[in-house]
Amino acid sequence: MRRLLQILLLATLAFSVSSADAQKRKKKTKELSYEAQRKVTALFFDGNKQKMLGNFEEAAGYYHDCIKIDPNHAAAYYELGGLLSAKDHLADALPFALRALELDPENQWYALFTADIQMGLNDYRAASKIYAKLSEKAPENVDYLYELATTYLYLNELEKAIEAYNKIEVIIGVNEEISVQKEKIYLQLDKLDEAVAELENLIDNFPREQRYLGMLAEVYTANDMTDKAFEVYQRMKENNPDDPIVHLNLAEYYRKKGDFESSFSELKLAFASPALNIDNKIQVMMSYYSLTENSDKLISQAYELLDLLTTAHPKDAKAFAMKADFLMRDNRLKEARESFYETVRLDSSRFMVWSQLVNTSYELRDYPAMEKDSRMALELFPNQGILYLLNGIANNSLKNYKEAVDILNEGELFTRTDTYVNVQLLSVLADAYNNLDKHKESDEAFEKAITKDPNNPLILNNYSYFLSLRAENLDRAEEMSRKSNILQPRQASYQDTYAWILYQQSKYEKALEWILKALENGGDKSGVIVEHYGDILFKLGEEAKALEQWELALQLGDHSDELAKKVETKKLP
């Protein structure tokens, strides 16, 4: 670039001369000796060779030497401008382009190159003058007219742009690109009649092209001329009664008119057609998704449309995914899962669908399906940490504790950048280890989870409860349990945990106070909590009341393995 910048100095000097001096130089050029001409030709040839080899600075040097010998060598100025333009130095390239054009004003390439630089510098006025001259010299060249029209658009000289487009149309005939561009310009000029006339002319020339009628209807609709738009839709319907776009547009027309029955009838015809792009249908269903939250009638319509959607597009995963979203929202979990299964069968590449599928099985507490589907998803997305968590939850719930530990340990690496998922994973891992009686490993997992999320009430409760069952580190357990109850008060299971820790510490009066809180907050439906209540009563000398609670716990289920013996012997083991 240093060499090119040096050449700019030469340009500045060359362009400062008067036009009279320029004429003298032209005469002088004609008088160049044969030897000088040969040398200039050789230098220019060498410059072109270096340019082709990518040696741009060397090429610039040769072009510079050409100009030193022949200051009126237009091609050398052109090439120097080209080198600068290629480096995006448009402002530096422009003087060279202008000089080349000045020396050879009839050269169309020099003219086009200059105009192109001016366009890049947003000097649309100067560029328009060049394209106008080129068009005058070659009136049949549509490329010049296109460029001229573009400059007029940038200059907001819209009438002149239309004139240029009209000239193009005379040469090549009626053309969609030209007609649509003119229509847009007329609309910008608030000349609705002219815009309509352009589209009507396009329709007359291409009577079988429904799209153009649709464009005309859109213009009428945008200008609140709905009756005119309806007339166009009728024309479209006459041309092709099965055109789904017509039915879609008519559905919108009737909707705006308040004729919802006719609107839905037209919408069903559109949805039943496989010819209508599924994305158009998905867009309609997305609007239904928000509208159906408070209308039973619209919900019924939505499911009718969804059935038509999946029937018309039985091999498109998007259709079933859309249906699954509705079913999930409406808590129709089993049906939603079937739609998710169909979605992944048609397209297994979408991670979010797999995630929703596995979560649906979790909501259904169908742990065998959850384990199977999460394992299949992991084969496709081995870097998605959430899938390791979901598979671990499934295995832990199925009492496959070793498998749960293995998959959760493997997935821990993939969840470290997502604190929430990582904490959940560590919590399930701790539970699985505890189920294997690996208490040291369980405690380590809990500690890691609490370090990352010290205010997670669920983890604080579970960890403290496991410690209480083992009667280990009870002070730490009491501290964590108390914190969990502060973070999430009136939670029966958390209150029960705190009561049981107090029980293990032989603080029976205080344990009674907390177990009663748990019972008031719904714990009376839990066999474990009612059993704990009985144990506390027994320690307080209320053996008869304790027996009543143990018998009640036995009826409720979900109790310890020792409960039957307590009832039988009427005492604690």
NORFENVEN-V32976 format. One line per field, one symbol per residue. ss: DSSP state (h for helix, s for strand, l for the rest). phi: phi as a letter, one per 20 degrees, with the letter a starting at -180 (. if undefined). psi: psi as a letter, one per 30 degrees, with the letter a starting at -180 (. if undefined). A space follows every 10 residues. Layout:
ss: ???
phi: ???
psi: ???
//
This chain:
ss: lhhhhhhhhh hhhhhlllhh hhhhhhhhhh lllhhhhhhh hhhhhhhhhh hhlllhhhhh hhhhhhhhhl lllhhhhhhh hhhhhhlllh hhhhhhhhhh hhhllllhhh hhhhhhhhhh lllhhhhhhh hhhhhhhlll lhhhhhhhhh hhhhlllhhh hhhhhhhhhh hhlllhhhhh hhhhhhhhll lhhhhhhhhh hhhhhllllh hhhhhhhhhh hhlllhhhhh hhhhhhhhhl lllhhhhhhh hhhhhhhllh hhhhhhhhhh hhlllllhhh hhhhhhhhhh hhhhlhhhhh hhhhhhhhhh hhllllhhhh hhhhhhhhhl llhhhhhhhh hhhhhhllll hhhhhhhhhh hhhlllhhhh hhhhhhhhhh llllhhhhhh hhhhhhhlll hhhhhhhhhh hhhhhlllhh hhhhhhhhhh hhhhhlllhh hhhhhhhhhh hhllllhhhh hhhhhhhhhh lllhhhhhhh hhhhhhhlll lhhhhhhhhh hhhhlllhhh hhhhhhhhhh llhhhlhhhh hhhhhhhhhl llhhhhhhhh hhhhhhllll llhhhhhhhl lll
phi: .gfffffffg fgffeeffff ffffffffff egfgffffff ffffffffff ffeneffffg fffffgffec fdegffffff ffffffemef fffggfffff fffcfeefff ffffffffff emefffffff fffffffcfe effffgffff ffffemefff ffgfffffff fdnfbggfff ffgfffffel dfffffffff ffffecfeef gfffffffff ffdldfffff fffffffffb feffffffff gffffffnef ffffffffff ffefffgfff ffffffffge fefcbfffff fgffffffff ffcfddffff ffffffffge meffffffff gffffebeee fffgffffff fffeleffff fffffffffe cfdegfffff fffffffeme ffffffffff egfedfedgg ffffffffff fffffemeff ffffffffff gebfdefffg fffffffffe ldlfffffff fgfffffcfl dgffffgfff ffffemefff ffgeffffff eoffedgfff ffgffffffe neffffffff ffffffnlcf fefgffffem bff
psi: feeeeefeee eeeeffllee eeeeeeeeef gkleeeeeee eeeeeeeeee eefgieeeee eeeeeeeeej fgjeeeeeee eeeeefggie eefeeeeeee eefiffjeee eeeeeeeeef ggieeeeeee eeeeeeeiff jfeeeeeeee eeeefgieee eeeeeeeeee eflkkeeeee eeeeeeeegh ieeeeeeeee eeeefiffjf eeeeeeeeee efggieeeee eeeeeeeeej fgjfeeeeee eeeeeffgif eeeeeeeeee ffkffkkfee eeeeeeeeee fffgjeeeee eefeeeeeef efifgjeeee eeeeeeeeeg gieeeeeeee eeefeejgfj eeeeeeeeee eeefhieeee eeeeeeeeee ifgjeeeeee eeeeeefggi eeeeeeeeee feefgffjee eeeeeeeeee eeeefggiee eeeeeeeeee eeifgjeeee eeeeeeeeef hkheeeeeee eeeefeeilg jeeeeeeeee eeefggieee eeeeeeeeef gffffkeeee eeeeeeeefg gieeeeeeee eeeeefaial ffeeeeeefh lk.
//
